Amino acid sequence: MKKSLCWIRRDLRLHDHYALREALHEADECLVAFIFDELILDKLHNKNDPRITLIFDSLKEIEHELNKHGSSLIVRFGNPVEEIPKIVSEFKVDGLFFNHDYEPYAHRRDTEVEKILRAKNVEVFHYKDHVFYEKKEILNGSREIYKVFTPYKNKWLETFRAQEEHIPEYKCNLKKLSEIKNSKNILDHDWLTEIGFLETECVLTGGSKEALKRLENFENFITNYKEARDIPALEQTSNLSAYIRMGNLSIRDMIRLAVEKDNAGYATWLSEIIWRDFYQMILEAFPHVDKHCFREEYDSIKWLGKKSDFESWCDGQTGYPLVDSAMRCLNTTGMMHNRLRMVVASFLTKTLLIDWRLGEKYFAEKLLDYDMAANNGGWQWSASTGVDAQPYFRIFNPYNQSEKFDPKGIYIRQWCPELANFSNKSIHSPHDTEMEEQLGAGCVIGHNYPHPIVGYKLQRDRALSMYKAVK
Ligand SMILES: Cc1cc2nc3c(=O)[nH]c(=O)nc-3n(C[C@H](O)[C@H](O)[C@H](O)COP(=O)(O)OP(=O)(O)OC[C@H]3O[C@@H](n4cnc5c(N)ncnc54)[C@H](O)[C@@H]3O)c2cc1C
């Protein structure tokens, strides 16, 4: 083939990239393109969305690297179904290469692009890159998709070992990039204004260099992961999710580290990465989970919660300190620790009795690492409506969670500074303290910090009846 085009989407890197490796290998020369997809961007109402900054950081890094090889990233804004065929015609491309994306919209879009190009006799190639095992690679004894995580994980590991733990590395020979100059390149053209967004700050720096640096740094504390991963104040998880979501890292980069040593910390981390593959597989196989409960009987739940309680949850004003801290952290940084995602999701659905879809949508707007498969999986797990979800009668007690996972209130003090002077014991339920203690702590409940908006015990009973009604 004379000229190939590699279309990058959620794989914003130039190393260990399956589609790019193939596009470079199969053609005399290769172009790389990125489309700002108007159908996705139109749905982002916050024009200060920090995720756009992360994408820009990544694209700028890519452009610098391409420039070193006399090339430049082709950038467009519009509907990819129209823009990709235009690029193919303009540059007389013979073959399009991209990596699989398992989200329902992306799947439809890619099928459409492929159909259009094939009708024009342009070849189309696509690859598994985003996950380690995809689609129907891991099946149970009846050749069906696993719906329970532990046997899936066991089969995943068995398959991996049977392949002698071989982790492919897709090295990209950038010397074969097409020599082009692009006046509307990502460094010189004001793309931010063109796509209708504003310059904003992000707590993370995007791009592969930063991602690989963080991966290397995580190696210093991965041994503690099993014990420390549940304590938010320790910050002992990798914090790589936004990078793997943008594809600044490859999944193989992560797995290479995860299997480096035979140690509980490494093994537990690998297990989390396998959860990621699991949820991607579920979304691909059961796309209805995007809008519906995986277990359809739960679609008839009559959610009893109030809109005002949802607003308090969003604002971190529920009167439950750990929940409020987690939500304030999300609102400020776009990040939230996994334990706290479970706590606030359980709280929204089983204490405030609010439909998980509202929480899922709020997370989708705020999370820097927002990923439809993992987010949907996490929400449906917490709400007991998903695959291998916790049983509906398992309801996190927000006070116990707080005492167990933030025993000294370090995390709460950081995000709810008005509670900072309460004792380690009182900080989890400050409304239970006497007025004297509240005055001493400089925080009167109901004045400086809200009373709990609902009572946990009563809501627990209501949640059980709400779920039982549809069983
Ligand atoms: C309600 C809810 C919503 C969630 N929404 C998202 C989301 O939108 N995007 C997202 O990437 N993760 C989501 N998760 C999973 C998990 O909370 C994050 O992946 C994790 O907190 C990211 O932090 P880390 O990179 O330090 O993870 P680490 O603990 O270092 O784990 C390593 C990597 O494994 C993957 N991973 C870890 N846990 C899970 C999991 N339970 N499911 C799928 N992948 C996992 C992530 O890619 C993560 O970066 C959600 C979990 C819940 C309970």
The ligand as an SDF file (V2000), in Angstrom:
LIG
                    3D

 53 58  0  0  0  0  0  0  0  0999 V2000
  -19.3450    4.2830   40.7830 C   0  0  0  0  0  0  0  0  0  0  0  0
  -18.0030    4.0650   40.1150 C   0  0  0  0  0  0  0  0  0  0  0  0
  -17.6900    4.7580   38.9550 C   0  0  0  0  0  0  0  0  0  0  0  0
  -16.4440    4.5670   38.3130 C   0  0  0  0  0  0  0  0  0  0  0  0
  -16.1750    5.2680   37.1600 N   0  0  0  0  0  0  0  0  0  0  0  0
  -15.0020    5.0530   36.5180 C   0  0  0  0  0  0  0  0  0  0  0  0
  -14.7000    5.7390   35.3110 C   0  0  0  0  0  0  0  0  0  0  0  0
  -15.5050    6.5060   34.7760 O   0  0  0  0  0  0  0  0  0  0  0  0
  -13.4710    5.5270   34.7340 N   0  0  0  0  0  0  0  0  0  0  0  0
  -12.5660    4.6590   35.2880 C   0  0  0  0  0  0  0  0  0  0  0  0
  -11.4750    4.5020   34.7200 O   0  0  0  0  0  0  0  0  0  0  0  0
  -12.8420    3.9770   36.4030 N   0  0  0  0  0  0  0  0  0  0  0  0
  -14.0180    4.1420   37.0440 C   0  0  0  0  0  0  0  0  0  0  0  0
  -14.2780    3.4650   38.2010 N   0  0  0  0  0  0  0  0  0  0  0  0
  -13.3050    2.4700   38.6750 C   0  0  0  0  0  0  0  0  0  0  0  0
  -12.2410    2.9990   39.6600 C   0  0  0  0  0  0  0  0  0  0  0  0
  -12.8380    3.7330   40.6750 O   0  0  0  0  0  0  0  0  0  0  0  0
  -11.1700    3.8400   38.9750 C   0  0  0  0  0  0  0  0  0  0  0  0
  -10.6610    3.1740   37.8500 O   0  0  0  0  0  0  0  0  0  0  0  0
  -10.0000    4.1150   39.9420 C   0  0  0  0  0  0  0  0  0  0  0  0
  -10.4580    4.7970   41.0840 O   0  0  0  0  0  0  0  0  0  0  0  0
   -8.9350    4.9450   39.2450 C   0  0  0  0  0  0  0  0  0  0  0  0
   -7.8810    5.2400   40.1210 O   0  0  0  0  0  0  0  0  0  0  0  0
   -6.4230    4.6670   39.8760 P   0  0  0  0  0  0  0  0  0  0  0  0
   -5.9960    4.9440   38.4800 O   0  0  0  0  0  0  0  0  0  0  0  0
   -5.5790    5.1650   40.9850 O   0  0  0  0  0  0  0  0  0  0  0  0
   -6.7090    3.0980   39.9930 O   0  0  0  0  0  0  0  0  0  0  0  0
   -5.7910    1.9020   40.4700 P   0  0  0  0  0  0  0  0  0  0  0  0
   -6.3510    1.4000   41.7390 O   0  0  0  0  0  0  0  0  0  0  0  0
   -4.3590    2.2260   40.4260 O   0  0  0  0  0  0  0  0  0  0  0  0
   -6.1370    0.7880   39.3590 O   0  0  0  0  0  0  0  0  0  0  0  0
   -5.4010    0.6820   38.1340 C   0  0  0  0  0  0  0  0  0  0  0  0
   -6.3100    0.8190   36.9380 C   0  0  0  0  0  0  0  0  0  0  0  0
   -7.2300   -0.2540   36.8820 O   0  0  0  0  0  0  0  0  0  0  0  0
   -8.4650    0.1890   36.3410 C   0  0  0  0  0  0  0  0  0  0  0  0
   -9.5090   -0.0190   37.3590 N   0  0  0  0  0  0  0  0  0  0  0  0
   -9.3430   -0.0050   38.6930 C   0  0  0  0  0  0  0  0  0  0  0  0
  -10.5080   -0.3180   39.3010 N   0  0  0  0  0  0  0  0  0  0  0  0
  -11.4080   -0.5220   38.3330 C   0  0  0  0  0  0  0  0  0  0  0  0
  -12.7870   -0.8660   38.3320 C   0  0  0  0  0  0  0  0  0  0  0  0
  -13.4760   -1.0950   39.4450 N   0  0  0  0  0  0  0  0  0  0  0  0
  -13.4120   -0.9550   37.1350 N   0  0  0  0  0  0  0  0  0  0  0  0
  -12.7470   -0.7620   35.9800 C   0  0  0  0  0  0  0  0  0  0  0  0
  -11.4390   -0.4360   35.9270 N   0  0  0  0  0  0  0  0  0  0  0  0
  -10.7830   -0.3180   37.0880 C   0  0  0  0  0  0  0  0  0  0  0  0
   -8.3140    1.6660   36.0420 C   0  0  0  0  0  0  0  0  0  0  0  0
   -7.9750    1.8070   34.6750 O   0  0  0  0  0  0  0  0  0  0  0  0
   -7.1650    2.0670   36.9430 C   0  0  0  0  0  0  0  0  0  0  0  0
   -6.4460    3.1630   36.4670 O   0  0  0  0  0  0  0  0  0  0  0  0
  -15.5220    3.6380   38.8540 C   0  0  0  0  0  0  0  0  0  0  0  0
  -15.8470    2.9440   40.0310 C   0  0  0  0  0  0  0  0  0  0  0  0
  -17.0660    3.1520   40.6540 C   0  0  0  0  0  0  0  0  0  0  0  0
  -17.3940    2.3940   41.9050 C   0  0  0  0  0  0  0  0  0  0  0  0
  1  2  1  0
  2  3  1  0
  2 52  2  0
  3  4  2  0
  4  5  1  0
  4 50  1  0
  5  6  2  0
  6  7  1  0
  6 13  1  0
  7  8  2  0
  7  9  1  0
  9 10  1  0
 10 11  2  0
 10 12  1  0
 12 13  2  0
 13 14  1  0
 14 15  1  0
 14 50  1  0
 15 16  1  0
 16 17  1  0
 16 18  1  0
 18 19  1  0
 18 20  1  0
 20 21  1  0
 20 22  1  0
 22 23  1  0
 23 24  1  0
 24 25  2  0
 24 26  1  0
 24 27  1  0
 27 28  1  0
 28 29  2  0
 28 30  1  0
 28 31  1  0
 31 32  1  0
 32 33  1  0
 33 34  1  0
 33 48  1  0
 34 35  1  0
 35 36  1  0
 35 46  1  0
 36 37  1  0
 36 45  1  0
 37 38  2  0
 38 39  1  0
 39 40  1  0
 39 45  2  0
 40 41  1  0
 40 42  2  0
 42 43  1  0
 43 44  2  0
 44 45  1  0
 46 47  1  0
 46 48  1  0
 48 49  1  0
 50 51  2  0
 51 52  1  0
 52 53  1  0
M  END
$$$$
